[in-house]
Amino acid sequence: FFFFFFFGIERVRMKKTAALLAVFGALTSAKVYFSEDFGSGWENRWVKSTSKESEGTQGEWAVDGGLKTTQDARFYQISSEFPEFSNAGKDLIVQYSVKHGQKLDCGGGYIKIMPKGVDQANFGGDSPYNIMFGPDICGSSTRKTHLIFNYKGTNHLIKKEIRCETDELTHLYTLTVHPDNTYRVDIDGKEVASGSLKEDWEMLPPKEIKDPKASKPADWVDNKMMADPTDVKPEGWDDIPRQIRDPDASKPEDWDDELDGEWEAPQIDNPDYKGEWRAKQIENPDYKGEWIHPLIPNPDYQDDDTLYQYTSNKYVGFELWQVKSGTTFGNILVTDSAEDAKAAAEKVEKIREEEKAEAEKAEAERKVKEEEERKAREAEEANKADTEDDHAGHDHKDEL
C-alpha cells in the first residue's frame, strides 16, 4: 500500500515538473527578431532607397516622434535588416504604429517583411516581399488594411475587406500568423479580422472544378415563366398611335402660312396608348430549375499546410506613395512572442490615451472660442443696429 502511495505522489511531482519545464521552455524560446522606436542611431540601422531619385520623386524621411514622411506627392522607400529567421512551427507577429497627423487623403501606410536578397539601396515596388500589411487610404473609396501574402512567387490579396483607421491619432496595427494557417488582425488591441489562410486567399487552387465534359442539355428548360399560349392580342391594339395631335393647341393669330409654312399642331403622348402588347406570363410546366454545372475533383489541387511559413525573413521596410505627407511610423516589432507584443502594445496605448486627452482638450477649447466669437459677432451686430436706430431718430427730429 505504502509503495503505491509514494509511487503515486512521485508521478504527480514528475508531471508538475514536466509542466513547469514546458512553460519555461516556451518562455525561453520566445524571440524578438526586430524592434525599432527610431531612437538614437536609427540612421545606422536603416537604408534609404534611391530608386526614385532619378525621377525626382524620392521623398525625404525625418524623425519626429517616429519615422515621418515630409514631402507631398513623393515615393518613400526605406528598409532595415535583421538576423534571418524562419517562422516554421511558430507564430509570426508583425506590429507597428501609424499616425496620419496630416489627415491623410491619399497614400499608403503599410509595412513589408522581406526575404534575403533584397537590394536595399534600390528597394522599391518591384522588390520581392513575404508579407505586406497595413492601412491604405485614397479618398472615400479606398480605406482598408492591406494583408498580402506571397506564395510561390505570386502576391495574393485577401478576399475580404479589412477596415483601417482614418483619423489623426496614433493607431497600433498587429498581425499574428499561426502555424495552423490561421491569422488575426488587431487594431489598437481589438480584433478586426481573423480566419484561415486557405479560405481567405486564393493561394491554393480550388479543390473542385466544373466538369469540362459536362454541358447543359439542349432540351433543358430554365425559364420559370412563359407566355400564355391562350392569350390573344385584343383587336385594334396596334391601331392606337403612341402620340396624337394636341386637341388644345390652335394656330397662333400672327401665323403667316406664306412666311411660316403650313401650321401643324404639336404632338402629345396618347393617353390611350398601352405600349407593345405582350402575352401574360404563366408558370412553365416544363421548367426544370436552374442548371448547375457538376463539379469534379481538381487534378491540379494539392493541399499545403505550410502556407504560413517563410524560410527566409530578413528585412522590414516601408515602400509607399503619399499625396499628402506627414505620416509617422514607430513601435515596430517582429516577434513570435504574444507577451512581448502585448507589452509593446500597452506602451502605445498610453501614448494613444495622451493624444486623445489632448484632442479632447483642443476640441473643447475650439468650441469655447467659437462660442466667444459668436457672442462677439452678435454683440457687434446689436451695437450696429442701435447706432443705426439712433441715426434714424436724429434724422426724424431734423425733419420736424
PyMOL commands that set and color helices and strands:
alter all, ss='L'
color gray80, all
select helices_A, chain A and resi 2-29+42-45+53-55+120-122+197-200+237-239+257-260+338-399
alter helices_A, ss='H'
color red, helices_A
select strands_A, chain A and resi 32-36+46-48+61-63+67-69+74-85+92-100+106-108+111-114+131-138+142-151+154-157+170-177+182-187+190-196+208-210+225-227+243-245+267-269+281-283+295-297+313-322+327-335
alter strands_A, ss='S'
color yellow, strands_A
deselect
rebuild
show_as cartoon
